[in-house]
Amino acid sequence: MTEAELGPEDLKIIALARSARARVGSAEGAAVRDETGRTYAAAAVALPSLRVSALTLAVAMAVSSGAAALEAAALVSDGPGPAQEDIGAVKDIGSGALIIHARSDGTVREILRLLPGASGSPRMSRMSAETGH
């Protein structure tokens, strides 16, 4: 899958993630879409006693709202892509989900497709939108 092949619902969660990031001036924003099409957006939390990544928080919001599965997730940051913990959180309820990593301007950097499989380290197909591989 390439950036050009992303559908309107995928572009929507990128926009929601960008908005969540900008709203609080966070280093990262994220949004996820559940099996019913509902979306959940979050920004990273960095308090002295609590640190939660944007993607993990968006997954937690979906689960706490009753989501049973995730179809897609977007992470917006100018830093590195999603951490293994974030990918694992998405895979916990999104086996087969798409994870999109975009820059703060919305340009897609990387698209990951989680592959269904045994528990443990998440298996994925990785496509760099910047190099086309």
Backbone as JSON Lines, residues from 0, in Angstrom:
{"i":0,"aa":"M","n":[0.85,-1.18,0.0],"ca":[0.0,0.0,0.0],"c":[0.89,1.24,0.0]}
{"i":1,"aa":"T","n":[0.52,2.21,-0.8],"ca":[1.27,3.46,-0.87],"c":[0.41,4.59,-0.32]}
{"i":2,"aa":"E","n":[1.04,5.75,-0.12],"ca":[0.31,6.92,0.37],"c":[-0.86,7.24,-0.55]}
{"i":3,"aa":"A","n":[-0.66,7.11,-1.85],"ca":[-1.72,7.42,-2.82],"c":[-2.9,6.47,-2.69]}
{"i":4,"aa":"E","n":[-2.68,5.28,-2.14],"ca":[-3.75,4.29,-2.0],"c":[-4.53,4.4,-0.7]}
{"i":5,"aa":"L","n":[-4.14,5.32,0.17],"ca":[-4.88,5.5,1.41],"c":[-6.27,6.04,1.09]}
{"i":6,"aa":"G","n":[-7.27,5.53,1.79],"ca":[-8.63,5.98,1.58],"c":[-8.98,7.2,2.4]}
{"i":7,"aa":"P","n":[-10.16,7.75,2.19],"ca":[-10.57,8.95,2.92],"c":[-10.62,8.73,4.44]}
{"i":8,"aa":"E","n":[-10.98,7.52,4.87],"ca":[-11.03,7.25,6.31],"c":[-9.63,7.23,6.92]}
{"i":9,"aa":"D","n":[-8.63,6.77,6.15],"ca":[-7.25,6.78,6.63],"c":[-6.73,8.22,6.69]}
{"i":10,"aa":"L","n":[-7.06,9.02,5.68],"ca":[-6.65,10.43,5.69],"c":[-7.32,11.17,6.85]}
{"i":11,"aa":"K","n":[-8.53,10.77,7.19],"ca":[-9.24,11.39,8.31],"c":[-8.5,11.16,9.63]}
{"i":12,"aa":"I","n":[-8.02,9.94,9.87],"ca":[-7.34,9.72,11.15],"c":[-5.99,10.43,11.19]}
{"i":13,"aa":"I","n":[-5.35,10.63,10.03],"ca":[-4.13,11.45,10.01],"c":[-4.48,12.88,10.41]}
{"i":14,"aa":"A","n":[-5.55,13.42,9.86],"ca":[-5.97,14.78,10.2],"c":[-6.33,14.89,11.69]}
{"i":15,"aa":"L","n":[-7.02,13.89,12.22],"ca":[-7.37,13.91,13.64],"c":[-6.12,13.86,14.52]}
{"i":16,"aa":"A","n":[-5.15,13.05,14.14],"ca":[-3.9,12.96,14.89],"c":[-3.13,14.28,14.85]}
{"i":17,"aa":"R","n":[-3.12,14.91,13.68],"ca":[-2.46,16.22,13.56],"c":[-3.14,17.25,14.45]}
{"i":18,"aa":"S","n":[-4.45,17.23,14.47],"ca":[-5.22,18.17,15.28],"c":[-4.98,17.96,16.77]}
{"i":19,"aa":"A","n":[-4.97,16.69,17.21],"ca":[-4.72,16.4,18.63],"c":[-3.34,16.89,19.03]}
{"i":20,"aa":"R","n":[-2.36,16.67,18.18],"ca":[-0.98,17.1,18.45],"c":[-0.91,18.62,18.56]}
{"i":21,"aa":"A","n":[-1.5,19.31,17.59],"ca":[-1.43,20.77,17.55],"c":[-2.2,21.42,18.7]}
{"i":22,"aa":"R","n":[-3.33,20.82,19.07],"ca":[-4.19,21.4,20.1],"c":[-3.45,21.63,21.42]}
{"i":23,"aa":"V","n":[-2.56,20.71,21.78],"ca":[-1.85,20.85,23.06],"c":[-0.35,21.09,22.89]}
{"i":24,"aa":"G","n":[0.1,21.23,21.65],"ca":[1.52,21.47,21.41],"c":[2.4,20.3,21.77]}
{"i":25,"aa":"S","n":[1.88,19.1,21.59],"ca":[2.61,17.88,21.93],"c":[3.58,17.48,20.82]}
{"i":26,"aa":"A","n":[4.56,16.67,21.19],"ca":[5.52,16.16,20.2],"c":[4.88,15.16,19.26]}
{"i":27,"aa":"E","n":[3.79,14.51,19.71],"ca":[3.12,13.53,18.87],"c":[1.62,13.51,19.13]}
{"i":28,"aa":"G","n":[0.9,13.17,18.09],"ca":[-0.54,12.98,18.18],"c":[-0.87,11.67,17.5]}
{"i":29,"aa":"A","n":[-1.99,11.08,17.86],"ca":[-2.38,9.81,17.26],"c":[-3.9,9.72,17.18]}
{"i":30,"aa":"A","n":[-4.36,8.86,16.29],"ca":[-5.78,8.56,16.2],"c":[-5.92,7.13,15.74]}
{"i":31,"aa":"V","n":[-6.99,6.48,16.19],"ca":[-7.27,5.1,15.78],"c":[-8.72,5.04,15.32]}
{"i":32,"aa":"R","n":[-9.0,4.05,14.46],"ca":[-10.36,3.79,13.99],"c":[-10.73,2.37,14.36]}
{"i":33,"aa":"D","n":[-11.9,2.21,15.0],"ca":[-12.31,0.87,15.41],"c":[-13.13,0.18,14.33]}
{"i":34,"aa":"E","n":[-13.6,-1.01,14.65],"ca":[-14.31,-1.85,13.69],"c":[-15.65,-1.28,13.25]}
{"i":35,"aa":"T","n":[-16.18,-0.31,14.0],"ca":[-17.46,0.31,13.63],"c":[-17.26,1.65,12.93]}
{"i":36,"aa":"G","n":[-16.01,2.08,12.79],"ca":[-15.72,3.36,12.15],"c":[-15.56,4.51,13.13]}
{"i":37,"aa":"R","n":[-15.76,4.24,14.43],"ca":[-15.55,5.3,15.42],"c":[-14.06,5.62,15.5]}
{"i":38,"aa":"T","n":[-13.75,6.89,15.77],"ca":[-12.36,7.32,15.86],"c":[-12.08,7.9,17.24]}
{"i":39,"aa":"Y","n":[-10.82,7.76,17.64],"ca":[-10.36,8.24,18.94],"c":[-9.01,8.91,18.71]}
{"i":40,"aa":"A","n":[-8.87,10.15,19.18],"ca":[-7.63,10.89,18.98],"c":[-7.03,11.27,20.33]}
{"i":41,"aa":"A","n":[-5.7,11.31,20.37],"ca":[-5.02,11.63,21.62],"c":[-3.67,12.27,21.32]}
{"i":42,"aa":"A","n":[-3.16,12.99,22.3],"ca":[-1.8,13.55,22.24],"c":[-0.99,12.89,23.35]}
{"i":43,"aa":"A","n":[0.31,12.9,23.18],"ca":[1.2,12.34,24.2],"c":[1.03,13.11,25.51]}
{"i":44,"aa":"V","n":[1.13,12.38,26.62],"ca":[1.05,12.99,27.95],"c":[2.43,12.87,28.58]}
{"i":45,"aa":"A","n":[2.96,14.0,29.04],"ca":[4.27,14.01,29.68],"c":[4.18,14.84,30.96]}
{"i":46,"aa":"L","n":[3.76,14.19,32.03],"ca":[3.68,14.81,33.35],"c":[4.82,14.26,34.21]}
{"i":47,"aa":"P","n":[5.15,14.94,35.29],"ca":[6.21,14.39,36.14],"c":[5.94,12.97,36.62]}
{"i":48,"aa":"S","n":[4.67,12.64,36.86],"ca":[4.37,11.3,37.38],"c":[3.67,10.39,36.37]}
{"i":49,"aa":"L","n":[3.5,10.84,35.12],"ca":[2.79,10.03,34.13],"c":[3.28,10.34,32.73]}
{"i":50,"aa":"R","n":[3.68,9.3,32.02],"ca":[4.07,9.44,30.61],"c":[3.33,8.38,29.82]}
{"i":51,"aa":"V","n":[2.6,8.85,28.8],"ca":[1.86,7.93,27.92],"c":[2.02,8.43,26.5]}
{"i":52,"aa":"S","n":[2.4,7.55,25.62],"ca":[2.52,7.94,24.22],"c":[1.14,8.2,23.63]}
{"i":53,"aa":"A","n":[1.1,9.0,22.58],"ca":[-0.17,9.33,21.93],"c":[-0.86,8.08,21.39]}
{"i":54,"aa":"L","n":[-0.11,7.19,20.76],"ca":[-0.72,6.01,20.16],"c":[-1.26,5.06,21.22]}
{"i":55,"aa":"T","n":[-0.51,4.84,22.28],"ca":[-0.99,3.99,23.36],"c":[-2.24,4.59,24.0]}
{"i":56,"aa":"L","n":[-2.26,5.9,24.18],"ca":[-3.42,6.55,24.78],"c":[-4.64,6.45,23.86]}
{"i":57,"aa":"A","n":[-4.46,6.61,22.56],"ca":[-5.59,6.48,21.63],"c":[-6.16,5.06,21.66]}
{"i":58,"aa":"V","n":[-5.27,4.07,21.73],"ca":[-5.74,2.67,21.83],"c":[-6.51,2.49,23.15]}
{"i":59,"aa":"A","n":[-5.97,3.01,24.24],"ca":[-6.65,2.89,25.53],"c":[-8.02,3.56,25.51]}
{"i":60,"aa":"M","n":[-8.13,4.7,24.87],"ca":[-9.42,5.38,24.76],"c":[-10.42,4.52,23.99]}
{"i":61,"aa":"A","n":[-9.96,3.91,22.91],"ca":[-10.85,3.04,22.12],"c":[-11.33,1.86,22.95]}
{"i":62,"aa":"V","n":[-10.39,1.21,23.63],"ca":[-10.75,0.04,24.45],"c":[-11.7,0.44,25.57]}
{"i":63,"aa":"S","n":[-11.42,1.55,26.23],"ca":[-12.28,1.98,27.34],"c":[-13.67,2.42,26.88]}
{"i":64,"aa":"S","n":[-13.8,2.66,25.57],"ca":[-15.11,3.02,25.0],"c":[-15.83,1.82,24.41]}
{"i":65,"aa":"G","n":[-15.21,0.63,24.53],"ca":[-15.87,-0.6,24.09],"c":[-15.44,-1.13,22.74]}
{"i":66,"aa":"A","n":[-14.42,-0.57,22.14],"ca":[-13.96,-1.08,20.85],"c":[-13.47,-2.52,21.01]}
{"i":67,"aa":"A","n":[-13.85,-3.36,20.07],"ca":[-13.43,-4.76,20.1],"c":[-12.28,-5.03,19.14]}
{"i":68,"aa":"A","n":[-12.09,-4.15,18.16],"ca":[-11.02,-4.32,17.18],"c":[-10.65,-2.98,16.59]}
{"i":69,"aa":"L","n":[-9.43,-2.88,16.09],"ca":[-8.97,-1.68,15.4],"c":[-8.72,-2.01,13.94]}
{"i":70,"aa":"E","n":[-9.12,-1.09,13.06],"ca":[-8.84,-1.23,11.64],"c":[-7.56,-0.49,11.25]}
{"i":71,"aa":"A","n":[-7.36,0.7,11.86],"ca":[-6.22,1.52,11.47],"c":[-5.82,2.45,12.6]}
{"i":72,"aa":"A","n":[-4.57,2.89,12.54],"ca":[-4.03,3.84,13.5],"c":[-3.11,4.8,12.77]}
{"i":73,"aa":"A","n":[-3.04,6.03,13.24],"ca":[-2.12,7.01,12.67],"c":[-1.34,7.65,13.8]}
{"i":74,"aa":"L","n":[-0.05,7.82,13.58],"ca":[0.84,8.52,14.5],"c":[1.43,9.68,13.74]}
{"i":75,"aa":"V","n":[1.32,10.89,14.3],"ca":[1.9,12.07,13.69],"c":[3.01,12.58,14.59]}
{"i":76,"aa":"S","n":[4.23,12.57,14.06],"ca":[5.38,13.09,14.8],"c":[6.5,13.35,13.81]}
{"i":77,"aa":"D","n":[7.4,14.24,14.2],"ca":[8.59,14.47,13.39],"c":[9.75,13.64,13.89]}
{"i":78,"aa":"G","n":[9.51,12.85,14.91],"ca":[10.52,11.95,15.47],"c":[10.44,10.59,14.83]}
{"i":79,"aa":"P","n":[11.0,9.61,15.51],"ca":[10.97,8.24,14.98],"c":[9.55,7.7,14.93]}
{"i":80,"aa":"G","n":[9.38,6.63,14.21],"ca":[8.07,5.99,14.07],"c":[7.6,5.4,15.38]}
{"i":81,"aa":"P","n":[6.51,4.65,15.32],"ca":[5.94,4.1,16.55],"c":[6.91,3.14,17.24]}
{"i":82,"aa":"A","n":[6.95,3.25,18.56],"ca":[7.78,2.35,19.37],"c":[7.16,0.96,19.36]}
{"i":83,"aa":"Q","n":[7.96,-0.04,19.66],"ca":[7.46,-1.43,19.71],"c":[6.27,-1.55,20.66]}
{"i":84,"aa":"E","n":[6.29,-0.8,21.79],"ca":[5.18,-0.85,22.74],"c":[3.9,-0.33,22.1]}
{"i":85,"aa":"D","n":[4.02,0.71,21.29],"ca":[2.85,1.27,20.61],"c":[2.3,0.29,19.57]}
{"i":86,"aa":"I","n":[3.2,-0.31,18.81],"ca":[2.79,-1.3,17.81],"c":[2.11,-2.47,18.51]}
{"i":87,"aa":"G","n":[2.66,-2.9,19.63],"ca":[2.07,-3.99,20.4],"c":[0.68,-3.64,20.91]}
{"i":88,"aa":"A","n":[0.48,-2.39,21.36],"ca":[-0.84,-1.98,21.85],"c":[-1.87,-2.03,20.73]}
{"i":89,"aa":"V","n":[-1.49,-1.58,19.54],"ca":[-2.4,-1.64,18.39],"c":[-2.7,-3.1,18.06]}
{"i":90,"aa":"K","n":[-1.67,-3.92,18.03],"ca":[-1.86,-5.33,17.66],"c":[-2.73,-6.08,18.67]}
{"i":91,"aa":"D","n":[-2.7,-5.66,19.94],"ca":[-3.51,-6.33,20.96],"c":[-4.98,-6.44,20.54]}
{"i":92,"aa":"I","n":[-5.5,-5.4,19.89],"ca":[-6.89,-5.47,19.43],"c":[-7.01,-5.17,17.93]}
{"i":93,"aa":"G","n":[-5.87,-5.08,17.25],"ca":[-5.92,-4.74,15.83],"c":[-5.08,-5.64,14.97]}
{"i":94,"aa":"S","n":[-5.15,-6.93,15.19],"ca":[-4.4,-7.87,14.35],"c":[-4.82,-7.62,12.9]}
{"i":95,"aa":"G","n":[-3.87,-7.28,12.07],"ca":[-4.16,-6.96,10.67],"c":[-4.38,-5.47,10.43]}
{"i":96,"aa":"A","n":[-4.26,-4.64,11.48],"ca":[-4.48,-3.2,11.35],"c":[-3.37,-2.53,10.55]}
{"i":97,"aa":"L","n":[-3.7,-1.39,10.03],"ca":[-2.77,-0.54,9.32],"c":[-2.27,0.52,10.3]}
{"i":98,"aa":"I","n":[-0.97,0.78,10.34],"ca":[-0.42,1.87,11.16],"c":[0.28,2.83,10.22]}
{"i":99,"aa":"I","n":[-0.15,4.08,10.24],"ca":[0.4,5.11,9.37],"c":[1.22,6.07,10.22]}
{"i":100,"aa":"H","n":[2.46,6.3,9.83],"ca":[3.3,7.29,10.52],"c":[3.46,8.47,9.58]}
{"i":101,"aa":"A","n":[3.04,9.65,10.04],"ca":[3.1,10.86,9.22],"c":[3.86,11.96,9.93]}
{"i":102,"aa":"R","n":[4.41,12.86,9.15],"ca":[5.05,14.06,9.7],"c":[3.99,15.03,10.2]}
{"i":103,"aa":"S","n":[4.42,16.08,10.89],"ca":[3.48,17.06,11.42],"c":[2.7,17.78,10.31]}
{"i":104,"aa":"D","n":[3.24,17.82,9.1],"ca":[2.52,18.45,7.98],"c":[1.56,17.48,7.29]}
{"i":105,"aa":"G","n":[1.49,16.24,7.77],"ca":[0.59,15.25,7.21],"c":[1.19,14.35,6.16]}
{"i":106,"aa":"T","n":[2.43,14.62,5.75],"ca":[3.11,13.78,4.77],"c":[3.39,12.41,5.37]}
{"i":107,"aa":"V","n":[2.96,11.38,4.67],"ca":[3.14,10.02,5.17],"c":[4.6,9.61,5.05]}
{"i":108,"aa":"R","n":[5.15,9.13,6.16],"ca":[6.54,8.67,6.19],"c":[6.64,7.17,6.01]}
{"i":109,"aa":"E","n":[5.71,6.44,6.63],"ca":[5.79,4.98,6.63],"c":[4.4,4.41,6.87]}
{"i":110,"aa":"I","n":[4.15,3.28,6.25],"ca":[2.89,2.56,6.45],"c":[3.25,1.14,6.87]}
{"i":111,"aa":"L","n":[2.69,0.72,8.0],"ca":[2.9,-0.64,8.5],"c":[1.59,-1.4,8.43]}
{"i":112,"aa":"R","n":[1.63,-2.62,7.96],"ca":[0.45,-3.49,7.99],"c":[0.77,-4.6,8.98]}
{"i":113,"aa":"L","n":[0.04,-4.64,10.09],"ca":[0.24,-5.71,11.06],"c":[-0.25,-7.01,10.45]}
{"i":114,"aa":"L","n":[0.49,-8.05,10.66],"ca":[0.13,-9.36,10.12],"c":[-0.39,-10.24,11.23]}
{"i":115,"aa":"P","n":[-1.57,-10.84,11.03],"ca":[-2.1,-11.73,12.06],"c":[-1.1,-12.86,12.33]}
{"i":116,"aa":"G","n":[-1.0,-13.24,13.57],"ca":[-0.08,-14.32,13.9],"c":[-0.05,-14.58,15.38]}
{"i":117,"aa":"A","n":[0.89,-15.39,15.77],"ca":[1.02,-15.77,17.17],"c":[1.37,-14.57,18.02]}
{"i":118,"aa":"S","n":[1.09,-14.7,19.31],"ca":[1.43,-13.62,20.22],"c":[2.95,-13.49,20.33]}
{"i":119,"aa":"G","n":[3.37,-12.43,20.95],"ca":[4.79,-12.17,21.05],"c":[5.12,-10.94,20.24]}
{"i":120,"aa":"S","n":[6.29,-10.91,19.65],"ca":[6.71,-9.77,18.87],"c":[5.8,-9.58,17.67]}
{"i":121,"aa":"P","n":[5.24,-8.37,17.49],"ca":[4.33,-8.14,16.38],"c":[5.02,-8.36,15.03]}
{"i":122,"aa":"R","n":[4.35,-9.09,14.15],"ca":[4.82,-9.26,12.78],"c":[4.17,-8.18,11.94]}
{"i":123,"aa":"M","n":[4.93,-7.63,10.99],"ca":[4.37,-6.57,10.17],"c":[5.03,-6.49,8.82]}
{"i":124,"aa":"S","n":[4.33,-5.88,7.91],"ca":[4.85,-5.55,6.6],"c":[5.08,-4.05,6.61]}
{"i":125,"aa":"R","n":[6.29,-3.62,6.27],"ca":[6.67,-2.22,6.38],"c":[6.89,-1.65,4.99]}
{"i":126,"aa":"M","n":[6.33,-0.45,4.74],"ca":[6.54,0.23,3.48],"c":[6.88,1.67,3.77]}
{"i":127,"aa":"S","n":[8.03,2.11,3.35],"ca":[8.44,3.48,3.53],"c":[7.81,4.33,2.43]}
{"i":128,"aa":"A","n":[7.02,5.31,2.8],"ca":[6.4,6.18,1.81],"c":[7.43,7.12,1.21]}
{"i":129,"aa":"E","n":[8.53,7.34,1.91],"ca":[9.55,8.26,1.41],"c":[10.39,7.65,0.32]}
{"i":130,"aa":"T","n":[10.64,6.33,0.4],"ca":[11.47,5.7,-0.6],"c":[10.68,4.82,-1.56]}
{"i":131,"aa":"G","n":[9.41,4.55,-1.2],"ca":[8.57,3.7,-2.03],"c":[8.84,2.22,-1.86]}
{"i":132,"aa":"H","n":[9.67,1.83,-0.86],"ca":[9.99,0.41,-0.62],"c":[9.42,-0.01,0.71]}
